[in-house]
Amino acid sequence: MDILSGNELKSLMRQQLGICVSIYMPTIRKGTAIQQNQIRYKNLLRDAQDRLTASGELRPSEIREMLAPAQELLGNTPFWNNQSDGLALFLTPESFRYYRLPQSFEELVVIADRFHIKPLIPILVSDTEFSVLAISQKDVRFMRCSSQRVKEIEIPEIPENIDEALNLDDFEKRLQRHTGTADMKANILQYFKMVDKGLRDLLREKRFPLIFAGVDYLFPLYQEANTYTYLTDTWISGNPDGLTAEKLRDLARPIIEELFETKRDNALALYSQNAGTGLTSNNLAEIVREAHHGRVGTLFIPVGTQHWGTFDPATDTVTLAKGAEAGNEDLLDLAAIQTILNSGTVYPMNQDEMPGSAPVAALFRY
């Protein structure tokens, strides 16, 4: 699997080089059906070549030169034996990039004056940064995570465990077992305050979720010691000792998904509350214009759907088209790109989940 960072995706969004080819396809990870990957890929490259030829913008020799890096992947057995769920490729006359990603795509070839990135938005949305704090009485570990990455980070100036934090010798530990629950809780709370203090510099000015991992009776104590605003109310239950960083990240994913669904549901409710006030729209042409001007704060788009046309920023004119003809682009993709580049939020949804079953919907900032 290749890592597609948010910054790299935004770089793809900004790229406008006159002729941009975007190719998406599902891929099979293993089994005898893996042979279908190269067949599908070859057909999509032929489709891209035919479309470039029909556009008349490049000579045949220039088309062959542009597609040559992509053609070289045919017959590359190690490459095709190391696939994820989907393959995305981006070509210009000067560049070629590809990503093997944990998301299946519908077959799609788009040729326009910018890359087509809408199929990647679910990955961008799911790639939310979060942290996991795994605590036991023997150890404390801190991990920065996303759906694609995990990195364990040492917390500076923090005791490795509660015994070290409280300077307990063997006699004191034996005595502690007989002094009652209250003393034990007080000692753990003291330790957790040290952990919280150690995290402050690492989490300073951060706004991503922090997920606690530990046995159930420890979480309320850590909540009491915690000063970080974005500690989640849901935690990973159980002793984290022996769990890898990757396993802890995977256990945290359902919590992050639930937070995302809550955020999306709140955005849908806000859209409904503001319907008819001028702060919402389901008109594609209006949304494309306002996204370009940075007015769209929240955009809802249906996955697997394209609406073709053109937008002229010089005249603020949107022209709708019936299909993917030369010079057209997916206006939903354009609206999504402009919303993200202007620090808005895009929610990809199934068509039956769209507000009022509209083809697109937006909540304006003002």
C-alpha positions as CSV (number, residue, x, y, z in Angstrom):
1,M,0.0,0.0,0.0
2,D,1.2,3.5,-0.8
3,I,0.6,6.4,1.5
4,L,-1.3,9.3,0.1
5,S,-1.0,12.2,2.6
6,G,-3.4,15.1,2.8
7,N,-0.7,17.5,1.6
8,E,0.1,15.3,-1.4
9,L,-3.6,15.1,-2.3
10,K,-3.9,18.9,-2.1
11,S,-0.8,19.1,-4.4
12,L,-2.7,17.0,-6.9
13,M,-5.7,19.3,-6.5
14,R,-3.7,22.4,-7.3
15,Q,-2.0,21.0,-10.4
16,Q,-3.2,22.5,-13.6
17,L,-1.0,21.7,-16.5
18,G,-3.3,21.8,-19.5
19,I,-3.6,18.0,-20.0
20,C,-4.1,15.9,-16.9
21,V,-5.0,12.2,-17.1
22,S,-6.6,10.5,-14.1
23,I,-7.2,6.8,-14.1
24,Y,-8.9,4.7,-11.4
25,M,-9.5,1.0,-11.2
26,P,-10.3,-1.7,-8.6
27,T,-7.6,-4.2,-7.9
28,I,-7.5,-7.8,-6.7
29,R,-5.0,-8.6,-3.9
30,K,-4.5,-12.3,-4.4
31,G,-5.7,-15.5,-5.9
32,T,-6.0,-16.6,-9.5
33,A,-8.2,-13.6,-10.3
34,I,-5.2,-11.3,-9.8
35,Q,-4.5,-11.7,-13.5
36,Q,-7.5,-9.5,-14.2
37,N,-5.6,-6.5,-12.8
38,Q,-3.3,-6.2,-15.8
39,I,-6.1,-6.9,-18.3
40,R,-8.2,-4.1,-16.8
41,Y,-5.3,-1.8,-16.6
42,K,-4.3,-2.3,-20.2
43,N,-7.9,-1.6,-21.3
44,L,-8.0,1.6,-19.3
45,L,-4.7,2.8,-20.8
46,R,-6.1,2.1,-24.3
47,D,-9.2,4.2,-23.4
48,A,-6.9,7.0,-22.2
49,Q,-4.9,6.9,-25.4
50,D,-8.1,6.9,-27.6
51,R,-9.4,9.9,-25.7
52,L,-6.2,11.8,-26.0
53,T,-6.1,11.1,-29.7
54,A,-9.7,12.3,-30.1
55,S,-9.0,15.5,-28.3
56,G,-6.5,16.5,-30.9
57,E,-4.3,18.4,-28.4
58,L,-1.3,16.1,-28.7
59,R,0.5,14.5,-31.6
60,P,0.5,10.6,-31.6
61,S,4.2,10.6,-30.7
62,E,3.5,13.0,-27.7
63,I,0.7,10.7,-26.5
64,R,3.0,7.7,-26.6
65,E,5.7,9.6,-24.7
66,M,3.2,10.7,-22.1
67,L,1.7,7.3,-21.5
68,A,5.1,5.5,-21.6
69,P,5.7,5.5,-17.8
70,A,2.3,4.0,-17.3
71,Q,2.8,1.4,-20.0
72,E,6.0,0.3,-18.3
73,L,4.0,-1.1,-15.4
74,L,2.5,-3.8,-17.7
75,G,4.5,-7.0,-17.2
76,N,5.9,-5.7,-13.9
77,T,5.0,-8.9,-11.9
78,P,6.2,-7.7,-8.5
79,F,4.1,-4.5,-8.9
80,W,0.9,-6.5,-9.7
81,N,1.6,-9.0,-7.0
82,N,1.7,-6.2,-4.4
83,Q,-1.7,-4.5,-4.8
84,S,-4.2,-3.1,-2.3
85,D,-7.9,-2.6,-3.1
86,G,-7.6,0.2,-5.7
87,L,-5.2,1.8,-8.0
88,A,-5.1,5.5,-8.9
89,L,-2.8,7.0,-11.5
90,F,-2.1,10.6,-12.5
91,L,-0.3,11.6,-15.7
92,T,0.8,14.9,-17.4
93,P,3.3,15.3,-20.2
94,E,5.9,16.0,-17.5
95,S,4.9,13.7,-14.6
96,F,3.5,10.3,-13.5
97,R,2.3,9.3,-10.1
98,Y,0.4,6.2,-8.9
99,Y,-1.0,5.0,-5.6
100,R,-2.1,1.6,-4.4
101,L,-4.8,2.4,-1.9
102,P,-7.0,0.6,0.6
103,Q,-10.2,1.6,-1.2
104,S,-11.8,0.0,-4.2
105,F,-12.6,2.4,-7.1
106,E,-15.0,2.1,-10.1
107,E,-13.2,2.1,-13.4
108,L,-12.8,5.7,-14.6
109,V,-10.7,7.7,-17.0
110,V,-10.9,11.5,-16.9
111,I,-8.9,13.8,-19.2
112,A,-9.2,17.5,-18.2
113,D,-7.0,20.5,-17.4
114,R,-6.8,19.3,-13.7
115,F,-6.6,16.0,-12.0
116,H,-9.9,14.3,-11.0
117,I,-9.6,13.7,-7.3
118,K,-13.2,13.1,-6.1
119,P,-12.8,9.3,-5.7
120,L,-9.9,10.0,-3.3
121,I,-12.0,12.2,-0.9
122,P,-13.2,9.3,1.2
123,I,-9.5,8.5,1.9
124,L,-8.8,12.1,2.8
125,V,-11.8,12.2,5.1
126,S,-10.9,8.9,6.8
127,D,-7.3,9.9,7.2
128,T,-8.1,12.0,10.2
129,E,-5.1,12.4,12.5
130,F,-5.6,11.1,16.0
131,S,-3.5,9.8,19.0
132,V,-3.6,6.8,21.2
133,L,-2.4,6.9,24.8
134,A,-1.9,3.3,26.0
135,I,-1.4,3.0,29.8
136,S,-0.9,0.2,32.2
137,Q,0.7,0.1,35.6
138,K,3.8,-1.3,33.9
139,D,4.1,1.0,30.9
140,V,2.9,4.2,29.1
141,R,3.0,4.6,25.3
142,F,1.9,7.4,23.0
143,M,1.1,7.0,19.3
144,R,0.2,9.5,16.5
145,C,-2.0,7.8,14.0
146,S,-4.1,8.1,10.9
147,S,-5.8,5.4,8.8
148,Q,-2.6,4.9,6.8
149,R,0.1,5.6,9.4
150,V,1.1,5.1,13.0
151,K,4.2,6.4,14.8
152,E,5.1,5.7,18.4
153,I,6.5,8.8,20.1
154,E,8.4,9.0,23.4
155,I,6.8,11.3,25.9
156,P,9.6,13.5,27.3
157,E,10.4,13.6,31.0
158,I,7.8,11.1,32.1
159,P,8.3,8.0,34.3
160,E,8.0,4.7,32.6
161,N,5.5,3.2,35.1
162,I,3.8,4.0,38.3
163,D,6.4,2.4,40.5
164,E,9.1,4.6,39.1
165,A,6.8,7.7,39.3
166,L,6.1,7.2,43.0
167,N,9.6,5.8,43.8
168,L,8.1,2.6,45.3
169,D,10.5,0.0,46.6
170,D,9.5,-3.6,47.2
171,F,8.4,-3.1,50.8
172,E,6.2,-0.1,49.8
173,K,4.6,-2.1,47.0
174,R,3.7,-4.9,49.4
175,L,2.4,-2.4,51.9
176,Q,0.4,-0.7,49.2
177,R,-1.6,-3.8,48.6
178,H,-2.9,-3.7,52.1
179,T,-3.6,0.0,52.5
180,G,-6.9,0.0,50.6
181,T,-8.4,1.1,47.3
182,A,-8.4,4.8,48.2
183,D,-4.6,5.0,48.6
184,M,-4.1,3.0,45.4
185,K,-6.4,5.3,43.4
186,A,-4.6,8.4,44.8
187,N,-1.3,7.0,43.7
188,I,-2.6,6.2,40.2
189,L,-4.1,9.6,39.9
190,Q,-0.8,11.2,40.9
191,Y,0.9,9.2,38.2
192,F,-1.7,10.2,35.6
193,K,-1.2,13.8,36.3
194,M,2.5,13.3,35.5
195,V,1.5,11.7,32.2
196,D,-0.8,14.5,31.4
197,K,1.9,17.1,32.1
198,G,4.3,15.2,29.9
199,L,1.8,15.3,27.0
200,R,1.1,19.0,27.1
201,D,4.0,20.0,24.8
202,L,3.2,17.2,22.4
203,L,-0.4,18.2,22.2
204,R,0.0,21.9,22.4
205,E,-2.4,23.7,20.0
206,K,-3.5,20.3,18.6
207,R,-7.2,19.6,18.0
208,F,-7.2,15.9,17.0
209,P,-8.8,13.2,19.2
210,L,-6.9,11.5,21.9
211,I,-8.0,7.9,22.6
212,F,-7.2,6.2,25.9
213,A,-6.3,2.5,25.9
214,G,-6.3,0.7,29.2
215,V,-8.3,-1.4,31.7
216,D,-11.7,0.0,32.5
217,Y,-11.1,1.2,36.1
218,L,-8.1,3.4,34.9
219,F,-10.1,5.5,32.4
220,P,-12.2,7.5,34.9
221,L,-9.0,8.3,36.8
222,Y,-7.2,9.5,33.7
223,Q,-10.3,11.6,32.8
224,E,-9.8,13.3,36.2
225,A,-6.2,14.0,35.6
226,N,-6.5,15.0,31.9
227,T,-6.3,18.6,30.8
228,Y,-6.5,18.0,27.0
229,T,-9.8,19.1,25.5
230,Y,-10.1,16.4,22.8
231,L,-9.8,13.3,25.0
232,T,-12.6,11.0,23.7
233,D,-15.4,9.7,26.0
234,T,-15.0,6.3,24.4
235,W,-11.8,4.3,25.1
236,I,-10.0,1.0,24.1
237,S,-10.9,-1.4,26.9
238,G,-8.3,-3.9,28.1
239,N,-4.7,-4.2,29.1
240,P,-2.7,-2.7,26.2
241,D,0.6,-4.5,27.1
242,G,1.7,-6.7,24.3
243,L,-0.4,-4.9,21.6
244,T,1.5,-3.4,18.7
245,A,1.1,0.2,17.7
246,E,-0.7,-1.0,14.5
247,K,-3.1,-3.1,16.5
248,L,-3.9,-0.2,18.9
249,R,-4.5,2.1,15.8
250,D,-6.9,-0.5,14.3
251,L,-8.8,-0.8,17.6
252,A,-9.1,3.0,17.7
253,R,-10.6,3.2,14.2
254,P,-14.2,2.5,15.1
255,I,-14.1,5.3,17.7
256,I,-12.8,7.7,15.0
257,E,-15.5,6.5,12.6
258,E,-18.2,7.1,15.2
259,L,-16.8,10.7,15.8
260,F,-16.9,11.3,12.0
261,E,-20.5,10.1,11.7
262,T,-21.5,12.3,14.5
263,K,-19.8,15.3,12.9
264,R,-21.5,14.5,9.6
265,D,-24.9,14.1,11.2
266,N,-24.5,17.4,12.9
267,A,-23.6,19.1,9.6
268,L,-26.7,17.5,8.0
269,A,-28.8,18.8,10.8
270,L,-27.3,22.3,10.4
271,Y,-28.1,22.2,6.7
272,S,-31.7,21.3,7.4
273,Q,-32.0,24.1,10.0
274,N,-30.7,26.7,7.5
275,A,-32.7,25.5,4.5
276,G,-34.5,28.5,2.9
277,T,-32.3,31.1,4.6
278,G,-29.9,31.7,1.7
279,L,-27.2,29.8,3.5
280,T,-27.8,26.5,1.7
281,S,-28.1,25.4,-1.9
282,N,-28.6,22.3,-4.0
283,N,-28.0,24.2,-7.3
284,L,-24.8,22.8,-8.9
285,A,-23.9,26.0,-10.9
286,E,-24.3,28.2,-7.8
287,I,-22.3,25.8,-5.6
288,V,-19.4,25.7,-8.2
289,R,-19.3,29.5,-8.3
290,E,-19.4,29.9,-4.5
291,A,-16.9,27.2,-3.9
292,H,-14.5,29.0,-6.2
293,H,-15.0,32.2,-4.1
294,G,-14.5,30.3,-0.8
295,R,-18.0,30.7,0.4
296,V,-18.8,26.9,0.8
297,G,-18.0,25.8,4.3
298,T,-19.6,22.3,4.0
299,L,-20.2,20.3,0.8
300,F,-22.2,17.1,0.5
301,I,-21.5,15.1,-2.7
302,P,-22.7,11.7,-4.0
303,V,-20.0,9.1,-4.6
304,G,-19.6,7.4,-7.9
305,T,-21.5,10.2,-9.8
306,Q,-20.2,12.8,-12.2
307,H,-21.9,16.0,-13.6
308,W,-20.0,17.4,-16.5
309,G,-19.5,20.9,-17.7
310,T,-17.2,23.9,-17.6
311,F,-16.5,26.8,-15.3
312,D,-14.9,30.1,-16.5
313,P,-13.6,31.9,-13.4
314,A,-13.0,35.1,-15.5
315,T,-16.7,35.5,-16.1
316,D,-18.0,33.3,-13.2
317,T,-19.9,31.3,-15.8
318,V,-20.9,27.6,-15.3
319,T,-22.0,25.7,-18.4
320,L,-23.6,22.2,-17.9
321,A,-22.9,19.4,-20.4
322,K,-24.4,16.0,-21.1
323,G,-21.2,14.0,-21.0
324,A,-17.5,13.9,-20.7
325,E,-16.6,15.6,-23.9
326,A,-13.3,17.3,-24.6
327,G,-12.8,20.4,-22.5
328,N,-15.4,19.3,-19.9
329,E,-14.7,18.4,-16.3
330,D,-16.7,16.9,-13.5
331,L,-18.2,19.9,-11.7
332,L,-18.7,18.0,-8.5
333,D,-15.0,17.3,-8.5
334,L,-14.3,21.0,-9.1
335,A,-16.6,22.0,-6.3
336,A,-14.9,19.5,-3.9
337,I,-11.4,20.7,-4.8
338,Q,-12.3,24.4,-4.3
339,T,-14.0,23.6,-1.0
340,I,-11.1,21.7,0.4
341,L,-8.5,24.2,-0.8
342,N,-10.5,27.0,0.9
343,S,-10.4,25.0,4.2
344,G,-14.0,23.7,3.9
345,T,-15.3,20.2,4.7
346,V,-16.5,17.7,2.1
347,Y,-18.7,14.8,3.0
348,P,-18.9,12.0,0.3
349,M,-22.2,10.2,0.7
350,N,-24.4,7.7,-1.1
351,Q,-27.1,9.3,-3.3
352,D,-29.9,8.1,-1.0
353,E,-28.2,9.8,2.0
354,M,-28.0,13.2,0.3
355,P,-30.2,16.0,1.8
356,G,-33.5,15.9,0.0
357,S,-31.9,13.4,-2.5
358,A,-30.3,16.4,-4.2
359,P,-27.4,15.8,-6.7
360,V,-25.2,18.1,-4.5
361,A,-25.7,20.3,-1.4
362,A,-23.8,23.0,0.3
363,L,-23.9,25.0,3.5
364,F,-22.4,28.5,3.0
365,R,-20.2,30.3,5.4
366,Y,-22.1,33.5,5.0
